[in-house]
Amino acid sequence: MPTALITGVTGQDGSYLAEFLLEKGYNVIGMVRRTSTVNFHRIAHIQDQITLVPGDLGDQVSLIHILEEHQPEEVYNLAAQSFVQTSWNQPVFTGDVTALGVTRILDAIRIVNPKIRYYQASSSEMFGKVQEVPQRETTPFYPRSPYGVAKVYGHWITINYRESYDMHANSGILFNHESPRRGLEFVTRKITHHVAQIKLGLTDELRLGNLDARRDWGYAGDYVQAMWLMLQQDTPDDYVVATGETHSVEEFLMAAFGGVNLDWRDYVVQDERFMRPAEVDLLVGDPSKAGRQLGWEPDVSFSELVEMMVNADIRMLETGQVPM
């Protein structure tokens, strides 16, 4: 039974990856931070099947101890300060966790067992002010937020450790991936949750920022399979994981409201408070390398994803569940 360590196991991607690895017969170790708020709702249904251990990307000693005690063959680093808007308000914290945290865990692997296979969660936000369309592995980075800058650091330090220490260190440049487990602070989940509330008569307004921003949106459950496939290859590498399609926030609104027979224009108000200081206008990935070398392709379409999220939020509100 192989052992895998997942940092950020309580997040959207961590919960889907833990499910996927359990189905593959893995012993799953999930690293969690000690916080004042218990936040295990995304993994509550599998919590008794995984081993939760305390650790922090800001504390290298804790990372070394986890690796020494549990001896994983694979490490998936999904922990980060992952909200772009927050990175403007907390740029130093974002840099410490999302950037320097990668160095700490790579160094811990190098010290304990450099044969461990490593996955780094890179991001399409690294492309920022895009230099070419679509974006591929060779596209130059031009990040437009402290989060994007931190992810560029994490990406390049992973490459440096791979090339300097002959480590099986991989980066997945994942484009936006959503699900019913997406945090309420992200625009897609904010939309679907408000659509459900409006449909059920619980509110009558949704305030948003830029409606023209375009993203390549896929399903998180599909994307965690690509993470695993990278670590099964003989040679480590970097891969863009995306659908190859782009949609605007307005298109997302049309699909979400249209799915419950409502016109989004009757409920949406643009609010300057939700505009980014520097906007990323157009992201669309070229996943052909992942398809060619990993045999990966997404299963869930854009329309299926939006429908899935809206329906899940309606069910959640009707049954009185606490939002993820």
Phi, psi and chi 1 to 4 in degrees:
 res  aa     phi    psi   chi1   chi2   chi3   chi4
   1 MET       -  111.4  179.9 -176.6  -69.5      -
   2 PRO   -68.9  153.5   25.9  -33.5      -      -
   3 THR  -114.3  134.3  -63.1      -      -      -
   4 ALA  -126.6  137.9      -      -      -      -
   5 LEU  -102.5  129.6  169.5   65.2      -      -
   6 ILE  -117.1  117.4  -56.3  172.9      -      -
   7 THR   -86.5  146.4   72.6      -      -      -
   8 GLY    73.6   31.9      -      -      -      -
   9 VAL   -66.7  -23.1   72.0      -      -      -
  10 THR   -85.2   -3.5   59.5      -      -      -
  11 GLY   -84.1  179.8      -      -      -      -
  12 GLN   -55.8  -57.2  170.8 -171.0 -107.5      -
  13 ASP   -66.7  -40.0  -68.5    7.7      -      -
  14 GLY   -60.7  -39.6      -      -      -      -
  15 SER   -68.8  -42.0   65.6      -      -      -
  16 TYR   -67.2  -39.7  -79.5  110.5      -      -
  17 LEU   -66.2  -40.9  179.3   61.0      -      -
  18 ALA   -60.0  -44.9      -      -      -      -
  19 GLU   -57.3  -47.8  -76.2  178.7  -14.0      -
  20 PHE   -61.0  -45.3  178.4   79.3      -      -
  21 LEU   -69.4  -36.2  -66.5  178.2      -      -
  22 LEU   -60.5  -40.9  -73.3  171.8      -      -
  23 GLU   -64.3  -27.9  -69.2  171.8    2.5      -
  24 LYS   -83.4   -2.7  -69.7  -76.4 -175.8 -176.4
  25 GLY    89.4   19.6      -      -      -      -
  26 TYR   -81.1  153.5  -83.0   69.4      -      -
  27 ASN   -88.7  114.3  174.6   33.9      -      -
  28 VAL  -102.8  124.0  176.6      -      -      -
  29 ILE  -106.4  124.4  -48.4  -62.0      -      -
  30 GLY  -112.5  121.7      -      -      -      -
  31 MET   -86.7  131.2 -170.2 -179.5   87.3      -
  32 VAL  -130.0  144.9  -66.6      -      -      -
  33 ARG   -83.5  147.5  -74.7 -171.8  -55.4  129.6
  34 ARG   -79.1  111.1  169.8   74.1  175.9  142.5
  35 THR  -128.8  169.1   63.9      -      -      -
  36 SER   -76.6  -14.3   58.4      -      -      -
  37 THR  -117.4  123.4  -56.1      -      -      -
  38 VAL   -75.4  127.2  177.0      -      -      -
  39 ASN  -133.2   55.9 -169.8   29.7      -      -
  40 PHE  -104.0   14.2  -65.5  164.0      -      -
  41 HIS   -63.3  -30.2   47.8  -88.4      -      -
  42 ARG   -72.7  -22.1  -67.9 -173.5 -178.2   91.5
  43 ILE  -115.1   11.8   58.2  169.3      -      -
  44 ALA   -57.4  -35.4      -      -      -      -
  45 HIS   -75.3  -13.7   60.5  -63.7      -      -
  46 ILE  -124.8    7.5   54.7  170.6      -      -
  47 GLN   -59.6  -32.3 -166.3  169.5  -25.6      -
  48 ASP   -79.3   -4.6   60.7  -16.0      -      -
  49 GLN  -103.1   -7.9  -59.1  174.3   58.3      -
  50 ILE  -121.1  159.2   63.0 -178.8      -      -
  51 THR  -101.8  116.3  -58.1      -      -      -
  52 LEU   -94.0  130.9  -63.9  177.9      -      -
  53 VAL  -129.0  142.2  -64.0      -      -      -
  54 PRO   -77.8  138.6   27.3  -32.9      -      -
  55 GLY  -173.2  169.5      -      -      -      -
  56 ASP  -153.4  135.9 -162.5  -52.6      -      -
  57 LEU   -66.1  -13.5  -71.7 -177.3      -      -
  58 GLY   -87.9   -4.1      -      -      -      -
  59 ASP  -127.9   96.2 -178.0   -0.7      -      -
  60 GLN   -64.4  -33.2 -171.2  166.5   11.8      -
  61 VAL   -59.6  -41.5  172.9      -      -      -
  62 SER   -63.6  -36.0   69.8      -      -      -
  63 LEU   -67.0  -42.9  -57.7  174.8      -      -
  64 ILE   -62.2  -44.1  -69.0  171.8      -      -
  65 HIS   -61.8  -41.8  -75.5  164.8      -      -
  66 ILE   -62.9  -45.1  -69.0  169.3      -      -
  67 LEU   -64.7  -40.6  -65.3  176.1      -      -
  68 GLU   -66.9  -39.8  -73.3  178.2  -23.5      -
  69 GLU   -74.9  -40.2 -180.0  177.3   -5.8      -
  70 HIS  -104.9  -13.3  -63.8  -79.2      -      -
  71 GLN    47.5   56.8  -65.7  -67.5  -44.4      -
  72 PRO   -70.9  149.9   29.3  -36.9      -      -
  73 GLU   -84.9  -24.8  -72.8   87.9    0.0      -
  74 GLU  -133.6  142.3  -61.2  173.5    1.1      -
  75 VAL  -127.5  127.3  170.4      -      -      -
  76 TYR  -113.3  111.5  -63.2   84.8      -      -
  77 ASN   -92.9   94.7 -177.2   32.7      -      -
  78 LEU  -107.6   -1.6  -51.5 -175.6      -      -
  79 ALA   -78.1  140.9      -      -      -      -
  80 ALA  -176.0  164.1      -      -      -      -
  81 GLN   -83.4  105.2 -170.1  -57.7  100.0      -
  82 SER  -107.5    6.4   59.0      -      -      -
  83 PHE  -103.1  121.1 -170.9   41.6      -      -
  84 VAL   -59.7  -46.8  173.6      -      -      -
  85 GLN   -59.5  -41.3 -166.8   71.8   36.1      -
  86 THR   -64.0  -31.2  -63.2      -      -      -
  87 SER   -64.2  -23.8   76.7      -      -      -
  88 TRP   -73.8  -33.0  -73.7  104.7      -      -
  89 ASN   -85.1  -24.8  -61.6  -36.7      -      -
  90 GLN  -132.1   62.2  -62.2 -180.0  -64.9      -
  91 PRO   -67.3  -35.7   24.0  -34.1      -      -
  92 VAL   -71.4  -44.5  175.2      -      -      -
  93 PHE   -59.8  -43.8  171.9   71.2      -      -
  94 THR   -59.5  -43.6  -60.3      -      -      -
  95 GLY   -65.1  -39.0      -      -      -      -
  96 ASP   -66.1  -42.8 -173.9   53.4      -      -
  97 VAL   -83.9  -53.6  175.4      -      -      -
  98 THR   -75.5  -27.5  -53.4      -      -      -
  99 ALA  -102.6  -68.6      -      -      -      -
 100 LEU   -65.0  -26.5  -68.2  178.8      -      -
 101 GLY   -59.0  -32.4      -      -      -      -
 102 VAL   -65.9  -42.8 -177.5      -      -      -
 103 THR   -61.0  -41.3  -51.9      -      -      -
 104 ARG   -62.6  -43.2  -65.1 -173.6 -171.4  105.7
 105 ILE   -75.7  -34.8 -165.6  162.8      -      -
 106 LEU   -63.3  -41.6  -77.5  167.5      -      -
 107 ASP   -67.5  -36.6 -131.0   21.5      -      -
 108 ALA   -62.4  -42.1      -      -      -      -
 109 ILE   -62.7  -44.7  -69.9  170.0      -      -
 110 ARG   -60.1  -38.4 -178.2 -178.0   64.2   83.5
 111 ILE   -73.7  -44.3  -68.4  166.1      -      -
 112 VAL   -83.1  -49.4  175.3      -      -      -
 113 ASN  -164.1   95.3  178.2    9.4      -      -
 114 PRO   -67.6   -3.3   21.6  -31.3      -      -
 115 LYS   -85.3   -9.4  -62.7  -60.0 -178.7 -175.3
 116 ILE   -60.4  136.7  -68.8  172.2      -      -
 117 ARG   -87.7  134.3  -62.2 -167.1  170.6 -162.2
 118 TYR  -124.1  136.3  174.7   79.4      -      -
 119 TYR  -116.8  126.3  171.3   82.1      -      -
 120 GLN  -107.0  129.4  168.7   59.3   20.7      -
 121 ALA   -82.9   91.0      -      -      -      -
 122 SER   -83.3  178.7  -69.2      -      -      -
 123 SER  -145.7  148.5  168.3      -      -      -
 124 SER   -65.0  -18.9   59.2      -      -      -
 125 GLU   -63.2  -15.4  -71.3  -74.3  -25.9      -
 126 MET   -64.9  -28.2  -59.6 -171.7  -55.2      -
 127 PHE   -76.1  -32.7  -64.7  120.6      -      -
 128 GLY    49.1 -111.3      -      -      -      -
 129 LYS   -78.1   90.9 -171.9  175.5 -179.5 -180.0
 130 VAL   -62.2  139.7  -62.7      -      -      -
 131 GLN   -96.7  -14.7  -56.3  -60.7  -69.0      -
 132 GLU  -159.7  156.4   65.6  176.3  -12.9      -
 133 VAL  -129.7  127.5  178.4      -      -      -
 134 PRO   -75.6  170.1   31.8  -37.4      -      -
 135 GLN   -90.3  133.9  -66.9   88.2   53.4      -
 136 ARG  -127.8 -175.7   49.8 -176.0   63.1   88.8
 137 GLU   -61.2  -26.8  -68.9   80.3    6.2      -
 138 THR   -96.2   -0.4   54.7      -      -      -
 139 THR   -67.3  131.6  -58.9      -      -      -
 140 PRO   -62.5  146.1  -22.1   32.9      -      -
 141 PHE   -86.7  144.3  -60.2  134.6      -      -
 142 TYR  -149.1   69.6 -164.0  140.5      -      -
 143 PRO   -64.0  148.3   24.5  -34.4      -      -
 144 ARG  -123.0   23.9  -60.6  -87.4  -79.8  169.7
 145 SER  -159.1  158.3   66.6      -      -      -
 146 PRO   -55.9  -34.7  -27.8   36.7      -      -
 147 TYR   -62.2  -48.0  170.7   78.7      -      -
 148 GLY   -61.3  -40.8      -      -      -      -
 149 VAL   -62.6  -44.1  171.7      -      -      -
 150 ALA   -63.2  -38.9      -      -      -      -
 151 LYS   -67.1  -34.6  -80.0  -65.4 -173.5 -177.9
 152 VAL   -62.8  -43.7  169.1      -      -      -
 153 TYR   -57.8  -50.4  177.3   96.3      -      -
 154 GLY   -58.8  -38.1      -      -      -      -
 155 HIS   -64.6  -48.9 -178.3   80.5      -      -
 156 TRP   -73.8  -31.6  -83.9  111.2      -      -
 157 ILE   -69.7  -30.8 -159.5   67.4      -      -
 158 THR   -64.6  -45.2  -61.0      -      -      -
 159 ILE   -61.8  -41.5  -68.2  172.3      -      -
 160 ASN   -63.9  -41.6  -87.8 -100.3      -      -
 161 TYR   -69.0  -36.8  -89.8   63.9      -      -
 162 ARG   -59.9  -47.0  177.1  170.8   74.2 -146.1
 163 GLU   -80.0  -29.0  -64.5  178.2  -10.7      -
 164 SER   -86.3  -34.0  -60.1      -      -      -
 165 TYR  -117.0    9.5  -60.3  116.9      -      -
 166 ASP    55.1   43.6 -166.5   29.0      -      -
 167 MET   -93.0  148.7  -66.1  170.0   63.2      -
 168 HIS   -82.8   70.6 -160.3  -66.2      -      -
 169 ALA  -107.9  124.2      -      -      -      -
 170 ASN  -122.6  150.7  -53.2 -100.1      -      -
 171 SER  -123.1  130.7  -76.3      -      -      -
 172 GLY  -102.4  114.2      -      -      -      -
 173 ILE   -86.2   85.3  -52.7  173.6      -      -
 174 LEU   -84.6  129.8  -90.1   58.8      -      -
 175 PHE   -81.9  173.2  -80.1   64.1      -      -
 176 ASN   -52.2  128.3  -67.1   67.2      -      -
 177 HIS  -135.2  130.2   45.3  -68.7      -      -
 178 GLU  -122.7  173.3  -41.9  -60.7  -43.6      -
 179 SER  -178.3  173.2   76.3      -      -      -
 180 PRO   -62.7  -13.2  -27.0   36.7      -      -
 181 ARG   -94.3    3.5  -60.3  178.9 -167.2  173.7
 182 ARG   -63.8  144.4 -167.9   56.7  141.5  156.3
 183 GLY   -65.2  148.7      -      -      -      -
 184 LEU   -65.6  -16.4  -70.1  169.0      -      -
 185 GLU   -79.0  -14.6   68.7  -88.3   23.5      -
 186 PHE   -84.0  144.1  -68.4   87.6      -      -
 187 VAL   -59.6  -38.5   66.3      -      -      -
 188 THR   -63.8  -46.9   50.5      -      -      -
 189 ARG   -71.7  -34.4 -176.5   70.7 -166.0  -68.2
 190 LYS   -58.1  -42.2 -178.6  178.2  179.4  179.4
 191 ILE   -65.6  -52.9  -69.1  170.8      -      -
 192 THR   -66.5  -34.0   62.0      -      -      -
 193 HIS   -68.0  -40.7 -171.6   64.1      -      -
 194 HIS   -69.5  -36.7  -86.0   76.4      -      -
 195 VAL   -58.9  -45.0  166.7      -      -      -
 196 ALA   -62.6  -42.9      -      -      -      -
 197 GLN   -63.4  -42.9  -71.3 -179.4  -50.9      -
 198 ILE   -65.4  -42.8  -69.1  167.9      -      -
 199 LYS   -60.5  -35.4 -179.6   64.5  176.2  177.7
 200 LEU   -92.7    5.8  -63.2  174.7      -      -
 201 GLY    76.4   23.2      -      -      -      -
 202 LEU   -93.3  -17.9  -58.6  175.0      -      -
 203 THR  -156.2  171.6 -170.3      -      -      -
 204 ASP  -137.6   15.8   59.3    2.6      -      -
 205 GLU  -150.9  144.5 -176.9  179.9   87.3      -
 206 LEU  -132.3  120.0  166.8   58.6      -      -
 207 ARG  -101.8  128.3  -69.7 -176.3  170.7  -92.1
 208 LEU  -135.9  167.3  -65.8  172.5      -      -
 209 GLY   -93.4 -119.0      -      -      -      -
 210 ASN   -72.8  118.6 -178.1   14.1      -      -
 211 LEU   -90.8   -8.0  -55.6 -173.5      -      -
 212 ASP   -94.0  -12.5  -63.7  -37.6      -      -
 213 ALA   -57.9  138.0      -      -      -      -
 214 ARG  -115.7  136.8  -57.9 -174.6   67.9   85.8
 215 ARG  -135.4  158.7  -64.1  -69.1 -175.3  -88.6
 216 ASP   -99.5   98.5 -174.9  -32.6      -      -
 217 TRP  -100.8  126.2  -81.4  -58.6      -      -
 218 GLY  -127.6 -175.1      -      -      -      -
 219 TYR   -99.2  125.8  172.2   50.7      -      -
 220 ALA   -56.8  -36.3      -      -      -      -
 221 GLY   -61.5  -31.4      -      -      -      -
 222 ASP   -73.1  -38.3  -71.6  -18.7      -      -
 223 TYR   -73.1  -29.8  -76.1   33.2      -      -
 224 VAL   -67.2  -24.6  -61.3      -      -      -
 225 GLN   -65.1  -35.8  -61.7  178.7   34.0      -
 226 ALA   -65.0  -37.7      -      -      -      -
 227 MET   -57.1  -49.6  -58.7  175.4 -173.3      -
 228 TRP   -63.0  -41.9  176.4   77.9      -      -
 229 LEU   -60.9  -36.3  -74.5  167.1      -      -
 230 MET   -59.6  -39.2  -68.8  177.1 -152.1      -
 231 LEU   -80.9   -5.1  -91.0   55.2      -      -
 232 GLN   -94.4   -4.3  -48.7  -43.4  -54.4      -
 233 GLN   -80.7  155.0  -54.0  -54.3  -57.0      -
 234 ASP   -68.5  -32.9  -67.0  -26.8      -      -
 235 THR  -119.3  131.4  -55.8      -      -      -
 236 PRO   -73.3  152.2   28.3  -34.8      -      -
 237 ASP  -164.7 -179.1 -150.9  -19.7      -      -
 238 ASP  -115.1  141.8  -52.5  -41.6      -      -
 239 TYR  -138.9  134.9  -62.9   89.8      -      -
 240 VAL   -79.1  130.5  163.5      -      -      -
 241 VAL  -119.5  113.7 -179.7      -      -      -
 242 ALA  -160.1  175.2      -      -      -      -
 243 THR   -94.0  -22.9   68.7      -      -      -
 244 GLY    84.9    4.8      -      -      -      -
 245 GLU  -117.3  150.6  -62.1  179.1    4.0      -
 246 THR  -126.2  143.0 -173.4      -      -      -
 247 HIS  -138.8  147.2  -60.5  -86.3      -      -
 248 SER   -85.0  163.7   66.9      -      -      -
 249 VAL   -59.2  -37.1  174.3      -      -      -
 250 GLU   -62.0  -40.5 -176.9  174.7  -35.9      -
 251 GLU   -63.5  -38.2  -72.5  176.9   74.0      -
 252 PHE   -62.5  -42.2 -160.8  102.8      -      -
 253 LEU   -60.6  -45.8  -74.0  167.4      -      -
 254 MET   -59.0  -43.7  -69.1  173.1   62.2      -
 255 ALA   -68.5  -42.1      -      -      -      -
 256 ALA   -68.8  -49.6      -      -      -      -
 257 PHE   -70.4  -38.5  -82.4   91.7      -      -
 258 GLY   -62.3  -30.2      -      -      -      -
 259 GLY   -65.9  -20.2      -      -      -      -
 260 VAL  -116.7   21.1  -66.9      -      -      -
 261 ASN    61.8   42.2  -59.9  -49.0      -      -
 262 LEU  -124.1  155.3  -63.8  173.6      -      -
 263 ASP   -99.1  117.5 -173.3  -24.4      -      -
 264 TRP   -59.1  -29.4   68.2  -89.3      -      -
 265 ARG   -65.7  -17.7  -71.5  166.3  -66.7 -166.7
 266 ASP   -79.8  -11.2  -65.3  -25.8      -      -
 267 TYR  -129.1  -19.7  -56.2   97.1      -      -
 268 VAL   -93.2  132.7  174.9      -      -      -
 269 VAL  -122.8  128.1  176.8      -      -      -
 270 GLN   -78.8  135.5  -79.4 -163.2  -83.0      -
 271 ASP  -131.8  124.4 -169.8  -31.8      -      -
 272 GLU   -59.0  -26.0  -70.5  -71.4  -27.8      -
 273 ARG   -62.0  -24.0  -69.4  178.0  -58.8  163.5
 274 PHE  -100.5   11.4  -60.1  111.3      -      -
 275 MET   -84.1  137.6  -62.9  -70.4 -172.0      -
 276 ARG   -76.2  149.3  -66.6 -174.7 -174.5  180.0
 277 PRO   -58.8  -37.1  -26.0   34.4      -      -
 278 ALA  -135.1  115.8      -      -      -      -
 279 GLU   -89.3  146.2 -177.9   58.3   87.8      -
 280 VAL  -100.2  113.0  174.9      -      -      -
 281 ASP   -86.5  -39.4  -63.8  -47.0      -      -
 282 LEU  -140.9  113.7  172.4   61.7      -      -
 283 LEU  -123.4  127.1  -70.0  174.8      -      -
 284 VAL  -151.9  125.5   55.3      -      -      -
 285 GLY   -96.5  156.4      -      -      -      -
 286 ASP  -108.0  100.1  175.6    3.9      -      -
 287 PRO   -89.6   19.2   34.3  -33.4      -      -
 288 SER   -63.4  -34.7   58.1      -      -      -
 289 LYS   -65.3  -42.5  179.7  179.6  175.8 -178.5
 290 ALA   -63.4  -37.6      -      -      -      -
 291 GLY   -67.1  -41.6      -      -      -      -
 292 ARG   -72.5  -45.6 -172.2  172.1   60.4 -108.4
 293 GLN   -95.8  -28.1  -66.0 -176.3 -152.6      -
 294 LEU  -103.7  -17.2  -56.9  178.1      -      -
 295 GLY    71.4   26.1      -      -      -      -
 296 TRP   -99.6  141.6  177.8   86.5      -      -
 297 GLU  -153.8  149.2   60.8 -179.0   27.5      -
 298 PRO   -72.1  148.5   25.1  -32.3      -      -
 299 ASP  -101.9  -36.9  -70.4  -33.9      -      -
 300 VAL   -91.8  126.7  177.4      -      -      -
 301 SER   -80.0  168.8   69.1      -      -      -
 302 PHE   -58.0  -49.3  173.7   75.0      -      -
 303 SER   -65.2  -38.0   59.5      -      -      -
 304 GLU   -66.0  -37.1  -70.2  170.2  -22.9      -
 305 LEU   -64.3  -47.6  172.6   64.7      -      -
 306 VAL   -62.6  -44.9  178.1      -      -      -
 307 GLU   -60.7  -43.3 -178.7 -178.5   10.8      -
 308 MET   -58.0  -44.4  174.5 -160.4  -56.2      -
 309 MET   -70.9  -42.2  -67.1  176.1   66.3      -
 310 VAL   -63.4  -47.2  170.3      -      -      -
 311 ASN   -62.3  -38.9  -70.8  -18.9      -      -
 312 ALA   -65.0  -40.4      -      -      -      -
 313 ASP   -68.9  -36.4  -86.5  -36.3      -      -
 314 ILE   -63.6  -45.7  -70.0  173.7      -      -
 315 ARG   -61.3  -41.0  -75.0 -164.5  -56.0  -87.0
 316 MET   -62.1  -44.6 -176.8 -165.7   68.2      -
 317 LEU   -70.3  -38.1  -70.3  170.9      -      -
 318 GLU   -66.3  -31.9  -74.6  179.7  -27.3      -
 319 THR   -97.1    0.3   56.6      -      -      -
 320 GLY    73.8   22.5      -      -      -      -
 321 GLN   -73.0  154.8  -61.1  176.2   46.0      -
 322 VAL   -78.4  130.0  177.4      -      -      -
 323 PRO   -59.6  140.3  -20.6   31.2      -      -
 324 MET   -73.9      -  -70.1 -171.6 -178.4      -
